[in-house]
Amino acid sequence: MRAALALSAAALALSANAGPALAKTGAKPADPGMAAAEAHAEATVKAMKPEEKTVLTKGILPFAFGANASPPPAGSVPGAGYVAGIERLGVPALKETDASLGVAYLMGVRKDGATALPSGVAMASTWNPGLMREGGAMIGAEARAKGFNVLLAGGANLMRDPRNGRTFEYLSEDPLLTGDLVGAAIAGVQSNHIISTIKHFAFNGQETGRKFVDVQISDAAARESDLLAFQIGIEKGNPLSVMCAYNRLDGKQTCDSDYLLNTVLKDSWHYKGFVMSDWGAVPSLETALDGLDQQSGSQLDKAAFFGKPLAEAAAKDPRYAARLDDMNKRILTAIYAAGIDKHPATPGGKIDFAAHAKVAEEVAKQGIVLLRNEDGALPLARTAKHIAVIGGYASVGVLSGGGSSQVQGEGGPVVSIPLGIDGPYGAFAAKTYQRSSPVKAIKAMAPDADVSWHMGDYIADAVIAAKKADVAIIFATKWATEGRDLPDLSLPNGQDALISAVAAANPNTIVVLETGNPVAMPWLDKTAAVLEAWYPGARGGEAIASVLFGETNPSGHLPITFPKSVDQLPRPVLDGYGQFEPSETGAPPTPDTKLYANYNIEGSDVGYRWFARKGEKALFPFGYGLSYTTFASDGLKTDGKTASFTLRNTGTRAGATVGQLYLVSRGGETKQRLVGFQRVELAPGASQKVTVTIDPRLLADWKDGGWSIPAGDYAFALGSDAEHLGPATTVHMAARHWKNPAD
């Protein structure tokens, strides 16, 4: 059900107006607004009657779903979840909606639409925290206008496997890039007086066996990779809630993990907000003692553990009584910090869809990545006479990722392809397309051209069309969804063969990829140009056409590595794939079913770090992205704490580039880490000096319960991506060990 309904982010505490990050570690100073919210929460808990103390700890699905569904509570809004308030104490109900990409469509139950941002990897390809914040503010405003005060946003899991069905929802494979971007998005969401989550905490690396796959990883590797991404995201964005994940970690469900929820989140990171479960992810009452504060969508669990059973336990056991007070305090702290009690969200708010569409279009434009451009094939001249557009339903729309993050505009999807699944989950298991036609946008850009569209279902017909055209543009799609992983890196439905045949027929073939994951490209050398457009959202068609014709100079850079083949991955065979069929719940076939994912193979060396460690070259490396102009970087100066360098536009067109600073070795051994980045807009011939602060955790090891920088030589280099690096600058750094953020 979770594959269909509510999910989304997890979030942490602190108010949206906390002060700037400290230079040492990114930690924030004490926030007086958060302290006041916490004090208010303590007073409210003291005023609670015993029967009121489990009200905020249990959520439900607030709409009729399934044969035995009960009517939704009065005042609820159809969405992912509903948590009743306490009217006597002025505590408002929590009304929750998915997800990170916009206000979820929920099968059209609300009979409304919302603005769909591009997919998470598309947003991350902008490398633009400011734009991420703007996008977060936009979807937060729409959630509020629809009556929601909790947005299940903030997906921060690192891409450990490119076949993960939810890769499109998440951001990147790097802790710094993910943390900075998700923090910015969360801050934008919460600027609307609503709570955002950060999710899924943690190591939600695959959908195969997602409710029972047991991730194996050491504490050190965990702290230096996925957990660091969450930690930076919390520091930057101050999410008021964290959503735990479905999978297991070292034998324990993550929503029942004392290590994750208590040791790491609440003790080590001093998190003040609350932890909500994913929907259907609570195994028992004991999860309360292990740090879970709220049971979400309780109808999907074996029992409503945080209702009557929790009240009875608290009446008899001091441990549960103390924990119950803390659970309420944390939830109330989030409510007061967000100002939900003083700024209630009510349905029927005005939404400026035109303005919001412009935000989504700008994200799509900045997120499109130009992967190949032979002999200046792009941008296309507006004087082109015959353009054949092939495949991808490009005549009517652009592809969207599936599952609980699904967003659709007013009127719903323009194309919906059912997958033949019966029952209430069928609507979730459909490939859908946003109402933004690339063909119409191309025709608008080249009004004098003969633009024809061809389905592409017969290769022979596509070849005939390509031979007649000056330019052939193939829209190749690969759908991904929550609830199931992808078998490999190929394009489905014979599209690889289609592209090869069309490119052989017309050397001026442009491929536009609409995917949520990396794909292999056996036809790459035959094409003139390749654009990765991802799932480009509400105005994806217009954004693609703008890049194709040069109105927009492409500036996207890959936030994930595109491998040449699965043989380059730490786990060439996806754990459990083909062994366990996708199911509605993800429950194990038998109680003793075991499935393990060994993340200790790569440890903290995720993505490009793994490729550097193994000396492998990717199909397209992390950070890669071409432009219609050229750039250079030089003048690197660093002491290992800050760094400065100059970026130059050496071409003839205005454009944007991303300065990327990497640690490339430590003590003479290869150890690659992105340690700083900045996106810069430059006019032709212009230059700009950039200064970045280097978070010392990116240079350190997690050791003996804290961060440790060994003494030695540290080499840094500028790169246009993770593989194309300039000369190294080496500095000697003294040994250092610290535990607390302010040390």
N, C-alpha and C positions, 0 to 999 in steps of 0.2 A: 504494500500500500504506500509505503514510504516512497517507493519508486514512482509513485504517482502523485503523492500529495505534498505534504508540507515538508520542508526541510529547509535547510539553508544554513546559513552561517552560524557562527558562534560568535559571541562577542564578549568583550571585556569591559572592565569598568573604567570609570573616569569620565568627566564631562567633556563636551566637545570644545570647550574654550580653555583647556589646560594650556599651560605655558609652553614655550619652545623647548625642544629636546636639548639635554645637556650634551656638550661636545664629547664628553668621555665615553659614554656608552649608549646614548639615545634615551636614557631614562628621563622621566619628567619629574619636575619638582612637585612637592605636595600641592594638591589642588584644593583651595578653600571651598569651592563649590561642591566638590565631592565629599569633603569632610562635613559640610553642613547637611548634605543629603544623608550621610551615614548617621549623623546625630538625630535627624528627623526620623529615620527608620528605626533607630533604637527606641525612641519614645513611642512610636506606633506599636512596636512589638510588645512593649510593656502594657499597653492599653488593650491588647487583644484578649478576647475570651478564648478558652480552650477550644471551643468548636470552630473558631475562626482561623485557627492556626494552620489548618491544612488546606484552606481555600486557595491560596496563591501557589501552592506546591503541585497542583494537579491541573492539567489542561485536557481539552477534548477536541474532537473534530466538530466544527460548528455548522455542519450541513448534512442533509440526508444522504447517506452513502451506504449502499448495500441493503439486503432484505430486512435486516433487523434494526435499521437506523431509527433513532429517536429524533423528535423535532428539535431544531436548533434552539438554544436559549434566547429569550427575548433580549434584544439589544445587541446580539452578535451580528457579525458580518461574515457571509460565506467566504472562507479562506482556509489557511492551513491549520489554525488553532484558535482556541478561545480559553482564557483563564478568568474565572469569575472574580469580580472585585468585592470589596467589603464596604458597602454603602455607609454603614454606621460610622466608619472611621474615615470616610472620604477617599478610600482607595479605589481607583478606577479598575475596570476589567482590562485585561490584555487581549488585544485583537491582532492576530498574527497572520502574515502573508509571506509566501515565497516571493522573490528570491533575489539573487545578486544581479540579475539582468533586467529587472523590472518587476512590476506587480503581476504575479502569475495569472494565467488565463483561467485555470481551474475548470477546464472543459466548457467554458462559457456559462457556468452556473450563475454568475452575477449578471450576465447579459451586458457586459461592458468590455471595453478594451483598454489597453495601456500602451505606453511607448516602450518598445523593445530596444534596449541597448545591444550592441554587438556582443558576441560571446566573450567569456572571460579572457581567453588567449588573444582575442582581437584587441580588447582593451589594454592588455599588458603589452601588446606590440607597439603601443604609442610611447611607452617608457615616459609617460607624462603624468606625474602625480596631480598636477593642477587640474588636468582634464578629468582624471579619475574622480577627483572631489566634486567637480561639476556634474558628472554623471550620477554620482551617489546622491547629490542634493536633488537632482531631477527625479530619480525614482523614489526617493524619500518623500518628496512633495506629492507625487501621485499616490503613494500609499496612504498618506495622511488625508488627501482629498477623498479617498474611498472609504475612510473611516478606520483605517488600521493605525495602530501605534507601536507595532513591533514588525520589523522587516527582517526576515531570515536571510540576510545577505552576508557578504564577507567571506567567500570561499578562499581558503588560504593553503590548501594542500599542495605540496610540491608534486610535479609530474615525475614519478619514478618509472612509469611505464607508458609509452605513447599509445598503447592499446586500451587504456582505461576509458570506459564509456563516459566518464564525467570530466575528462581532461578539458573539454570545451568550457566548462563552468569555472574552472580554476584559472590561475594566472600564469605561473611560470615554474621553472625547475630550480630557481635560485632563491635563497632565503632573503637576501637584501632587496632584490627587485620585487618579490612577492610581498614582503613586509611593508615596504614603502608604499606600494600601490594599493594594497588592501587597506592599509591604515588611512590613506587619503580618501578612498571610497567610503569607508565607514564614517569618517568625520563628516563627509557630505551628507550621508543619510541622516545622521543624528542631529544635524543642524536644523532639522524640521521638528524638534521636540518629539522624536520617536526613538525607540531603542533599536539598535542593530546588533546582530550577532556576528561572531567570527566562527567559521566552521571548516571542516568537520574535524574536531579535535580528538585524535590525530591519527595520521598514517592511513588515511582512507585512500589507498593507492590503486584499488581495483574494485570492480563491481561483481566479478565472479566470486560466488560464495561470500558476499559482502557481510553477511551477518554472523559468519563463523570463521572466516579466514583469520588465522593467527599470525600476526606480524612479529617477526623476531628481529630485534635491533638492540644494540648496546646503549646504555645511558649516554655515553660520550657521543656516539654517532647521532643519536636522536637529538641531543641538545645543539649539535653543530649544524643541523640541517632543518628538518621539518619544524621542530620545536622553536628554532631560532626565527623562522619565518613568522610563526604565530606570535612570538615574543615581540618582535619588531612591530608587527601589525597592531598589537595591543598598545604598545608605547606610542605609536604614531596616531592611531585612530581612537583609542580609548573606548572600544565597544563595551556596552553595558551588559552583554550576555555572551556566553560561550556555548556553542552547541557541540556536544560530544558525538562521536561517530558510531557506526554499526560494528566495525571490525573489532577483533580482539587484539590485544597487545601483550605479548609474553604470557598468554593464557587467560587473561582477563578481558571481558568486554570493556571497551573504552569508557562507556558510561558507568562502569563499575570499577574503574581503575584508581585505586588510592594513589598510585604513583603519578598518574597524569593530573588528576583533579585536585589532590591535596599536596603531595610533595612538590610537584612542579608549579602548577598554576597558582594555588592559594598560598603556599608557604614560600617557595623560591621567588615567585614573581609578585607576591603580595597583591594578588588580584582581589578586588573588592566587589565586583559584580556577581552575577549568578550563573550557574551552569544549568542549561536546559538539555533534556535528552533529545536525540533524534526520535522520530516517530516510530514507535514499536521497537525501541532499543533498550528497554529497561527489563533486566532479568529477574529482579527481586527487590524486596524491601531494603535489603542490606546496602543497596547502592547509596542510600542516604548517608550512611556512615562513611562511605568511600568518596563522598564529595559531591554527589548529584543533588541539585537544589530543586529541580522541577521536572515532573514527569509530563511529557508532551504527548498529545494524541493518545490518551490512556486506553481508548477502546482497542488499540492495536496491540497492546501488551496482554500477557496472560491474566493480569489483574490490575486494578487501579491501586497499586501499592502505596501511593502517596495520599490516599484518601483515608478510609477507615482503618486499614492496617497500620498506617503511620501514627494516627491519633492514639490507637490502642497501645502501640509500642512506647510512645512518648509518655503515656500515663503510668507505665510500669517501669521503664528503664531510663535512668538519668542521662545516659548517653544519647538516646533518641530525643529526649526533652531538650537537651542543650543544642543538639544538631537542628531540631525543628525551629528553635528561636533564631539560629544563625541562618537557616534557609530563608525564613521570612525577612530577616534583616537585609540579606543580600538582594532579594527581589525588590523590596521596598526602596533600597538605596538606588537601584537602577531606575525605578519609577520616578523618584524625586529628582535624581540627577538629570534625567531627560525632561523633566517638567511635564510629564504626562498628566499629573493631577491638576496642574494650573492651565494647561493648554490642551484641552480634550480634542481628539480627532473625531469628526462626525462625517458620515457619508454625505455625498452630494456637493463636495467642495469643487470649486472651479479648477479645471485643468487647461492650461494653454498648450494644446497638443502641437500647434504649429511651432512654438518656441522650443518645445521639448524634442520635436523631430529634428530640429537643427542641431541640438546637442548630440543626439544619436548619430546624425550624419557626420558631424565633425569627428566623433570617436571612430567611426568607420573609415573616414578618409585618412586619419593619422595611423590607424591600425593596419591598413592594407600594406602588405610587404611585397615589394618587387624582388622576385627571386632570380629572374633571368631577363636579359634585354640585349639580344644580339644585334649588332650593327644599327643600334638606335631604332629598333622596330617600334618602340613606344617612345614618346606618345604618338598616337595615331593622328594623321593629318585630317582635319575636318573636310578636306577635299576628296577623301576616299569615295570612290564611285559605287563599289559593290562590296558589301560586308555580309558575310554569312555567319549568323549566330546559331550555334548548335548546342543542344542539350540543356539539362539542368532546370527545365521549366522556366528558362530565362525570359520567356515571353510574358510571364505574369508575376514572378516573384523570386525571392531568395530563400534559401533553406534555413531552418531553425533547428537547434538542438532539442531533444526530447526530455521528458520527465518533469519533475516538480518545478524546474526553473523556467518552464515553457511560458513565453509571453506572446500575446497576439494583440494586434490593434483592433480598433472598432470594426465590427463585421466578421471578426475571426479570421482564420487562415484562408488564403486565396486558393490553396491546394492542400488537401488532406488525403493521405494515402494510408488506408487502414492496413494493418498487418495480420488481420484475421484472428485477433484475440477476442473471445467472447467475454461477456460480463462487464462490470463497472470499470474495469481497468482498460477496456478496449480503446476508449478515447485518448488515454495517455499513450498508448502504444500505436501512434500514428505519426508518419512523417508529415510535417506541416511546413508551409512556406509563408513568409511575410508578404504583405501586399506592397511590394516595391519592385517594379519591373525593370530589369536591366535593358531589355530591348527598347522599351519606351524611352528610357534615359539616353540610350545610344542614338536613337532617332532624333532626339532633341539636340544632341551635340553635333550631329551631322545631318541636318535637315535635307540636304540635297543628295544624299546617298541612297542607294537602293539597299535597304536593310531587310534581309530575309531571315526567318527563324525556322529551324528544323529540329524536330524532336530528338533525333540522334539514336532512335531505337534500331534503325537499320544502318549498318556501317556503309553499305553500298550507296544509299541515298545521301548520307553525309559527305561521302567522297565526291559525288557528283556536284553537290552544292559548293564544296570547297574549291573544286577546280574552276568553277565559274566566277569565283569571287576574287577580289583583290586581297582581301583579308578574311581569314576564318578565325572566329572567336569561339572557343569551346568552353562551356561552363560545365565543369566536372564537380560532382557532389559526392560527399560521403557523410551519411547521417550517423550521428552518435546519440546515445541516450543514457540517462540514469537507468540502472537495473541490468545492464548487460555490457560486456566488453566487446572489443573488435578482434576478429581472429588474426589479422595480419595488417600490413601496411599498404595493401593494394587498394585500388579504387574498385568499388563493386559494379556489378551489372555490365561487365565487359568494357568499361570506360577506358581502361589502359589500351586495349586493342583499338578502340575508336580513335583515341588521340593519335596513336601511332599511324593509323591509316590516313587520317585527315592531314597530319603533318607531312606525310610522304606525298600527298596529293597537292599540297599548297605549302611551300616553305615559309610563307608569312602567316603561320598559325600561332595564335595567342591563346594560352590556357589560363582560365580564371578558376581557381580552386575555391570551392565552398566546403570547407572541412572543419572539424573540431579537433583534429589530431594531425600529427605528421603523416605524410604518405610517401611511399617510394615512387620514383618517377622513371620507369624504364624507357620512356619516350623522351626524356629531357633534352638530349642533344639534338633531336630532330625539330624542336620548336624554336620559334623566334623570340618568344617572351613568355614568362609565367608570373602571374599574380596570385598570391595567397590572400584571399578576401575573407577567410574564415566564415562564420555565420554572421553576416554584417548588419543585421538588425533592421529597424523600421524604415530606414532610408538607404538600405544597402545598394539597391540598384543605381540610385543617383550617385552614391559615393564611388562605385566601381566605374561608372561612365566618366566621372570627373577625373579619375586617375588615368584611365585609358586614353583620354584625349588631352591630358596635360593641363587641364584647368587646375588640378591639384598635383603638385610634385610629390610623389610617394616618399614617405619618411618612416614607415613602419620598420621595426627591427624584431627579429624572431626572439620570443621569450622562452622558447624551448628548442632543443636540438632536433633536427630532422636526420635520423640515421639512414645509412644506405640500405640496411637490412636489419632484421631482428637479431641476426648473429652478432651484432655489435652491442647488444643490450646485456646488462648483468644477468638477466633471466630470459634467454631466447625463447623459452616456452613459458607462456603466462600461466602462473600457478593455478591449477584446477580447471583451466579452460578445456571444454569438451568433456570433462569428468562430471561437472555439475551443470545441469540445465538451468537457465534463468527461471526464476519463479516470482510470483507476486510478492512474497514476503522475504525471500532470500534465506528462509530457515533451512537448516541442514536436513538432508534426506533422512537421516537417523540420528538419534541423540548422541551416538558415539562417533559421528563423522568428523574427521580431522582434515584440515587443510592449512598448510603453513606457507608463508611468504618470507623468505630469508633476506631481509634488507641488510644483513651484516656483510653480504657479498660486496656491495658498493659502499656501505656505511654512510658517511656524510658526503661522499663523492657522487652526488646526483647529477645526471645530465652531462653537461660539458666538462664537469670535474672528472667524471668517469672516463670520458674520451681522452682528456689530458693525461690521466693516470695510465691509461692503457696505450697511449701513443696512437690512437685511432683518429682518422679524419672522417668527418660527417658528410652527408650529402649536402646539408646546409647547416652551419654551426650556429649555436646560440649567439644572439646579437647581430646576426647577418641581416642586411637589407640594402638594396640599391636605391639610387636616386636618378633623376634626370639631370642632375648636376654632379660635381665632384667635390670631395672634401679632403682636408688633411688635418692632422693634429701633431703638435710638437711642443717643445719647451717644458717637458715634464719636470717638475721639482717637487720633492716630497721628503718629509722627515718620518714617514710612517704613521703620522697622526692626522696630517692634512696633506693635500696635494693640489698643485695648480698646473694648468696647461692651457694651451691656446688651440682653438678650433678655427679653421679657415674654410671659406667657400672658394674653391679654386676654379669653379666653372662659370657658366654664363647665365644661370637661372637662379632665382631665389629658391631656397629650400631649407629643410631642417635636418640636422644630424644629431646623433647621440654620442657624446663623449663617453667612452667606456674605459675605466681604469681597473686593471687586474693585478692582483698578487700572482706572480708566476712561479716563484720558487721561495723556499725557506730553508736556510742552512744548506743550500746547494741541491736540495731535492725538489722535484716538481711538486708543486702544490698550488693549483690554480683556484682563485677566488675572485669574483667580481667584488670590488671594494668601494666603488664609487661610479656614479653616472649622472649625466645631465643632458637633457634635450635642449637644443639651441636653434633658433631661427636665424638664418644669415642671408643677407643680400649678396649678389655676385661680387666677389673680391673682398667681402667683409670678413672680419675676424673678431673673436671674442675670447677673453681670458676667463677660464672657469676655475673655481676653487671648490673642492669637495672635502668633507670631513670623513675620515676613515674610522669606522666603528671597530674598536680593537677586538671585538668578539670574532670578526671575520679573519683575524690573523692568529687567533688563539686555539688551543685545545681545551675541551672540557675535561678537567682532571681534578681528583680529590675534592669533589663537591664545589668546584669553582672554575673560573676561566684562567688559563695559564699561557702566557707568551714566553716561549723559550728564548734565551739569548742567542743571537746569531744574525746572519745577513739575510735581509728580506729584499727580494727583487720585485719591482713593479714595472708594468708596461702599459702603454695606451694601445687600444685595439679598435679596429673597425668592427670586430666581432671577436669571439673567443679563440679563433684560430689565426687570424691575421693581426699579428702584434708588432708593435714598433720596438725600438731598442730599449733594453731594460735599464732602470735606474735602481741602484742597490744602496740600501741604508742598513746600518748596524743598529739593532735594537736590544736594549737591556731586558733581562728577565723580569717578569711581572706576574703576580697571581692575585686574583680578587674574586670575591663572592657576590657582594651586594652591588646594585647598579651605581650607587654613589661613591663606591670605593675608588 
